[in-house]
Structure formats: C-alpha cells, structure tokens
C-alpha cells in the first residue's frame, strides 16, 4: 500500500506539467523545447496534444533546405540523374505540395489544428528559427514545437523569447 501512495503524487505532477505545455502552446503558438539526449520523454507530450485534438506532423529539421518553402510553399525536387533518360528534357523536376497546407486540407472537422513537431532544430540557423516562429501567425490553426537543444529535463520557452536572447 505504501508503494501506491508514493506513486500518486508523481503522476499528478506529471499531469500538471503536461497540461502546462498545452496552455503555453495555445498562448504563444511556437515553442522551443529542450529535451534529454536519450529521448523518449517527449512522447507523453505528443500523446497529450493528440488527445486534446491536435494532429501531429513529426519532421526532422536536418536536410529541410529552404524551411519556408518546404513547409508553406510548393517546391520542386530533382531526382538524381542516372545516366541517359528518355525524352527531350534530361533533367526532370517534380513539384511537391507544401507540408503544412496539405495536412491542413486533410484535418478532421473536429480537430483543433496541426502541430508541427521539428526535431534536431539546433542545426537550423536563427533566420530559419524566425521563419518557423512566424508560421503560427500566418495561420492560427498551426502550432509549432522546435527542439532547440539538449537539457537534463524537458523544458520549453516561447520561440520568440529564445530568438530575442
């Protein structure tokens, strides 16, 4: 019986901290998050946000290229050239729809919106952080969490506050 009474306060504290991220996300729109390098802790936050009505788009920040175009604009992709190819244009280009607008068009009617969760954000420049911080201002249905670095525990701050410091 002693074991159960010792576990209950920990569960209540975990519930309080996870609801705080929901409040901060709706207030600020874009959050910068520090997570432990071993990972796994942010899964409960994603689960809470999914259960509260957000659909989660999970993307790695490495190799994005032009962040604004990849997330909010139509962009061209050229596959690797593998020698001779049929047809007059030897270089092909495929156009891919923007990730955010495509996912917004497929949202469920009862959904609160789209949460874009970007991991490895520490490899992006400050200018790219600014572009990401401005995405929720363009469409209020979009919220952003950018993992900006490692920490001993999961903590977050508004992304605009991290840009100003």
N, C-alpha and C positions, 0 to 999 in steps of 0.2 A: 504494500500500500504506500510505503514511503516513496518508492520509485515514481509512482504516478503523480504524487503531489509535487515532486521536484521537476517533472517534465512540463506540467501545465503552465507555469509562468514563462518558460522558454517559448512555447507555442504561441502564447498570447503576445509576447514581444515580437516574434517573427511576423505575426499577423499585422501588428501596428506598423512595423517598418515597411511592409509591402503595400499597405494601403496609402502610406505617405507618398510612395513613388507615383501612384495613380493621381493623387491630388496635385503633385508638382508637375506631372506631365500635362495635365489639363490646364494648369495655370500658365506654364511657360512655353509649352509646345515642343521645345527641343532641350534635351538634357545631355550633359556629358557625364559619362559613368566611368568610375574606376572599379576594376574587378580584380580578384586574386588571379595570379597567372595560372593556377592549376585548373581554373574554370569550374563550371557546374553550379555555381551559386546563383547565376543569373537566370537559371531555368525556372525557378519559382516566380520570379518577377514576370517572365514571359507568360507563364501559366495564369497568373493573376490578371494580367492585361487581356489575355484571350477570353477569360471567363467574364470579364467586365464588359466585353463587347467589341474589342479591337481585333482586327485581323493583323497578323504579324508578317512582315516581309523581312526575312533574315538575309543579309548580304554582307560579304566581306569587302572591306574598303581597298584591299590590295588589288591592283590591276583594273581599277574602275576607269582610268583615263580621265576624260572630262566629266566631272561629277555632275554638273548641272545638266549636261546633255544626256548623259546616261539615265539619270533619274527622272527628268522632266521634259526631255525633248526627243524627237525622232533622230536616230543616229545610224550612220552607215557602218557596216562591218565588211571588211575584205578578207575572205578566207585565204589561206596560204596558197601560193602559186605552185602547182605540182607539175611543171613542165608544160608541154603543149596541151592546149584546151581547145575544143571545137568552138567555132563561132568567131565573128569579127572582133568583138571586144575581148581581148585576152585577160583583162583584169575585171573580175566580177565584183559586184558590191550588192550586199543585201541590206535592207533597211529594217531596223528593229524598232518597235514602238517603245515609248518611254515606260519604264518600270512602274512608276507611281500612277500615272494616268491609266495604264492598262489595268492595274489592280483596283483602282477606284471604280472603274467601269464595271467590275465584276463583284463589287461589295454586296453583301446581303442587305435587304431593305432595313432590317433592324440593327444593323451594325453601327457602332459609334464612329468608326473611321478606320484608318490604316495607320499602323505603327511600323515605321521603317527602323529596323534594328541593324546598325552597322557595327561590325566587329573590326578590330585592328585599325581603329581610327587614328592611332598615334603615328601612322605612316603618312597621313594626309597633311597638307600644308595649312597654315592659318587661313589662307584665302579660301581653300576648299571647306574648312570648318565654317567660314562665314556663309558660303553658299548653302551649306546644309542647315545652318541655323535659320536661314531665311525661308526655307521650304514651308514650314507651318504657317508663315504669314501669307503666303500665296494662296493656300487652301487650308481652311481651318479643320477639315476632316483628317488631315495628315499630321501625325506626331512623329518625332524623331528621337531615338536614343543612339548616341555615338559613344562607343567605348574608346576613351581617350588615353587610357593608361592602366598601369597595374597599381594595386593597392593591397593592403593587408586584409581589408574587408570591403564589401560592396558599399560604395558611396557615390552620390551624384550631386551635380550642381547644374544650374541653368547654363546652357551652352554659351549664351551671350555673356554671362558673368566670367566664364573661363576665357573667352576671347578678350575681354577687357583687362584681365590680369596679366 
